Amino acid sequence: MRIAYFDAFSGVSGDMILGALLDAGFPKRKLESGLRALNLPGWDLKTCRESRGAITGTRLVVLETESQPHRHYRDLKSLLQRSELPDTIKETSLRILRRLAEAEARVHGMDPDQVHFHEVGAVDTLVDIVGAALGLEHLAIEEIVASPLPLGHGFVECSHGRLPLPSPATVALLEGVPIRSGRAERELVTPTGAAILSTICRAFGPIPAMTLEKVGYGVGRHPEPNPPNVLRLMVGRTAEDFSSRPLLLLETHIDDMNPEFYDHLLEGCLRDGALDVCLVPMHMKKNRPAVLVRVLAEPERKDTILRRLFSDTSTLGVRWHTVERAELPRRTFRVATAWGPVTVKEARAPDGSIRIQPEYEDCKRAARENNVSILRVYEEAKRLARAGDA
């Protein structure tokens, strides 16, 4: 399994992440061609080799070649949704952008759609976020880990006035992430850098065991040599056939709810980002028939799932605990069947065999719209996926 480790010994920003990916082998021409799918005019990329102290790496700067309109989160979201980017890149980019907008909205007390990207700039934000997703896919990264993030101190002047460092948005984004004092009197972790890593990383901690293949250095804008403003990216391969990550398992017992409501509950939990939801029949006190509701979710979705359980069920209490889930390496892509596109999930088993699973809802839609057997659609999607006709 191919793994990437972001060693943020001197902080992280969006341009440093992109610079490190370029330095580790992501071609600039691939980055530029991928970004053109945004259909966003008025920008150019400049890359060069620069040194910070004794370390040399790749510096990336986004140049605006024409005046840009003011853009809010809703505008950037619409740009991404209408873009010609691959679905996997679009989905990752939207998750990162949404996380950034929600943090800014929380800090400033507004709706996420109203968030305006002042200091970072809308173009810079999109280039950094989409470029990071493109680079990780090009390098075939299957698992991402980062070091604990160092936070600087002091103050910064911005459109909202004088704010403390780390910025309030950065702090909001790093809830649940290991942090440490960076001692430097400047910004070490930017909101965009925090949004990217907090979204894509499986874990934050020491360097995972791996056979190191490549090292890249992304150079930041600060010239100070101590510590050098550089982000180190280590890319390697682990002998493990699967990865693992911590998740939350939320549970509640219900014995007094109309059973017709459970369908609505399951659909709502899945819309809220739950990874899995199940209902287990059981008996409770006084031999009452009851249901055990179990929801598996990423830790950052806890409050959302809790609100769903309290609002859509009759429960008065929900418990949760952390569980570890082992996962096979996987990727999701689409195949073009004779009856329309079908999303396919591909996983590699420990013995090296490939498991292919077409998405049921896509197969059902194609079968219904074309009046064909769902089995024909399913088998054709598997055949095309195995043939690589994606």
N, C-alpha and C positions, 0 to 999 in steps of 0.2 A: 504494500500500500504506500502511495506517495504522500508525504507529509510536508507541511510548511511550518516553520517556527519563526515568528516575528520577535526578534530580540530587541525590545525597546529600551535599551539601557540609557538613551538620552531623549526619550519621548517618541511621539508619533504624530504625523499629520497625513492628510490625504495625499499630498504630493510626495511625501517621503515613502509612503506605501507603494505608489506607482513607480517612483524612481527605483526602489529596491526590486520590484518585479522586472523592470526593464534591465536592470543590472544583472539579474539572475537568468536572463535569456529570453524574456518576452520581447519580440522584435517591435521596434517603433512603428514600422509600416503596418503590422498587424493591429496595433493599438489605434492608429489613425484610421484604417479602413473600418474597424469595428465601431469607432465613434461616429463615423459618417452616417451610420445607420440611424443616428438620432435625428437626422435632418435639421440640425441646428447650425445656422450660419454664424459667421463673424468671429471665429476664433482660430488660433494656430498653436502648435506645440513647439517649444524649444527645449532641446535636451543637450546637456554638455557634461563633461567630466570635471568635477570640482573636488577639492580637498577640504576637510575639516580636521585640523590637527594633523595627525599622521595617517588618517584614513581617507582614501579616495573612492568616490562612488559616482552615481548618476544623479544629476540634478534635473528636475523637470519643472518647467514654468509654462503656465497657460497664458497666452497672449490674446487679448481682445483686439481684433482687426477692424471692428466697427462697433458703434455704440449699441449697447444691449438694452432692451426694455426692462423695467422692473418686473421681477418674477416672484411669485409666491409658491408655496408648496403645491398648491392645486395645479399651477401652470407646469411645474416640473413633472408632476405625476402624469399629467395629460401628455406631455412630450414623450415620456417613457412608454406609456400605454399605446401611443400611436406610432411608435418607432418601428423600424424593421429589424430590431435586435432579436437574436434567438430567444425563445421563451425562457430558457434557464437563466440567461443573463438579465433579461427583463425582470424576472421574479426576484432574483437576488438584489438587483439595484433598487427595486421598489421597496423591499423589506428594509434596506439600509436607509433609504431616503425617508420612509415613514417613521423609522425610529428616531432619526435626527429631528424631523418636524415635530413629533410628539414631545421630545425633550424641550425644544425651544418653546413650544406652546405652553407646556407645564410651567416653565420658568416665568414666562411673561403673561400668564393668565389669559390665554386666547385660544381660539379654535385652531387646530393644526392647519386647516386650509388657508388661514390668514397669515401664517408665518412667512415673513419676508427674509430672504437670505442677504443680510446687509454686508457684513465684513467679508465673508468668504466669497460672495458672488455666486450667482446661479450657475454660470458657465463653469467656473472652477469646481463647484460642488458636483455637477453632473459628470464632468470629465474624471474627477477623482473616483467617484463611486462606480460609474460604469467601467472605467479603465481597470479598477481593481478586480471587478468581476470577470472581465475579459482576460486579464493576465493570469488569474488563478485557473481559469478553465484551460487556457493555452498550455500552461505548465502541468496540466493533468493532476492538480492537487486534489486529494481525496479527504484530507483531514488537516485542520488548521489549529495551531496552538500559539499562544503568545506569552511573553514574560509578564509578571506583574508590572503595572504601568507607573512610572515616576511622575509626580505632579510638582510643578514649580510653584512659586509664590510671588506675591506682589500685586500690582494692579495694571489694568489695561484700559485705555480710552477707546470707546466704541460709540456707535449711534445711540445706544441706550444710556450713555454716560460713563462714569468710571465704575468698572466692575472688578471684583477681586479675582485673582488667579488661584486655582484653576477656575475657569469661567463657570457660572451656574449651569449652563447647558451641558458642559463636559461632565460636571459632577453628577447631574441627573442621568446621563448616559452610562456612567460607570457604576451605578448601583448593582451590587452583586459581583463586581470585578475586583480582584486583588489589586491594591494600589500601595505605593510607598512614597516617601518624601524624596523629591528629586534635588532638593537643596538649591537649585538654580533660581535666580530672581528673574524669571521670564516664563512665557507660556511653553510648556513641554508637550502637552497633549491638547490638540485642537478638537473642537466638536466633531469635525468630519472624520478625523482619525479615530476618535473614540467611537463614533457611530459605526464605522466600517468594522473595526476589530470586535466590538461588543456584539455585532450581529453575526459575523462569520466564524468566530473562534469557538471550537468545541470546549476549550479549557484555557485557563491562564495558570502558568506555573513553570517548573524547570524544563529544560530541554528534554524532549522525549527521546527514548532510545531509537536510533536510526543509523543507517549507513549514509553519511553525508555525500551528496552528489554535487551541489552547487551552493555558492554563497553570493549574495548580492547586497549592495549598500545603497540606500536611498538617502541623498543629501538634502538637508533642510535649508531654510533661508538664513538662519542665524549663523554668523561667522565665528562665534566663540569656540576656541579649541578645547575648552575644559568645562564640562565634557563636550566632546565633538558632537555637533548636531547631525547625527547620522542614525538611521534605522538599519539594523542588520537582518537580512532574511536568509535562513538556512533551509535548503530544500534537500530532502533525502528520502530514503525508502526504509520502511520498517518491515520486519519479518512477520509481523502479525497479520493474520488473515482477516481480521475484523477490528473495528474501533469500538470504543465504549464512551459513554457520556452520561453525566448525571441528569436525571429527569425527576419530575414531581408526580406522585401518584395521589390524587385527591379522591376521597371516598365518602359516601354517606348512605345511611340506611333509611328507606322510605316505606311506610306501611299504610299510608292514608291518602294516596294521591290517585286521581283518575288515570287509569292506565293509558287512555288515549293521548295523554300529554307527553309520554316518553319519546315519541317520534320527534316532536317539536324540540324537546330537550337535546336529543342526540344531534340533530341538525344544527342547533344553535351552538353547541360546544365545538363542533367541527368547524363552523364558520369562525369561531373565536380563536382558532389556532390549535385546538387539542390534537394530539397525534393519534389518539385512540380513545374510544368510549365504549364501554360494555355494560350490560345489565345482567346481573346474576340473581336468579330466583333464590329465595331463602325464607326461613321462618324465624320470627322474632318472639318476644315475650307474649304470653297467653296464646302461643301457637298461631300467631297472625301471619298470613302470607305477606311477604315483603320483597323488596328489590334492593340489591346492593348496586349502587351506581359507582362505577370506577372510571376516572378520567386520567389519562396519561398526557402530560403536557411539559413543555419547556418551562424552567423556573420563572422566566420573565412574564409568562402568561398566567401566573397564579391568580392575581387580583381579578383579571378578566373572567377566568373560569369560576372563581368564587362568586362573583356578581351574577353570573349566569345560573349557577346552582341555587342561589338564594332567591333569585327572581322568578325562575321557571319551575321550581319544585316546592313542595310543602315542608322541606327540611328546616330544622332549627339550628343545625350544626354540621360542619364539614371538617374532616381531619385530613392531614396530608403528611407525607414523609418522602424523603429522597430515595430514589432507587437508581441503580446503574443498569443501563441497557447496552448490550453488545449489538453492533450493527455491521452487516456485511457492506463492503464497498459497493456503491450503487450510482447510477446516473439515470436521468429522465430525459427522454427525447420523443419526437413525434415521427410517425411514418405516414405516408400518403397512400391509403388504401383506395380501391376503386369506389368506395362509398363515403370517402371523406377522411380527414386526418384523425389519427388515433394516437393518444399519448401512451408511451410504453415505458415501463420501469425495468431496468436491467441491473442485476446484482451478480457478483462473483462469489461463488461458494469456496470454502477452504480447500476443496480438492481441485480448484481451478475451473470447474464447470460454470457455465453461464446460465442464469435463470432469467427468463423473460416473462413479464406479466403485463399484458395490455390492460389499460384502465377500463373497468366495467362500464362506467357512465358513458365514456366515449363510444364504446362498442354498442351499448344500448341505443344511444342516439342515432348512430349510423344505421343500425338495423331497423329501427322504427321509421326513419326518414326514407329509407330505400326499400322497405318491405322485403328484407332478406333475413336469413337466419342469423341470430347473434353469434352462433358458433362459427359460421363462415367468416364473419368480420373478425372474430377473435383469432382464429387460426391464420387468416391472411396477415393480420398485424404481426403475429409471432414470426411468420415466414419472412416478411419484409425486414423485421428487426434483425433476425439472424443473418440475413443476406447483406445487412449493412445499408439497405436502401432507405435511409432515414432522411 
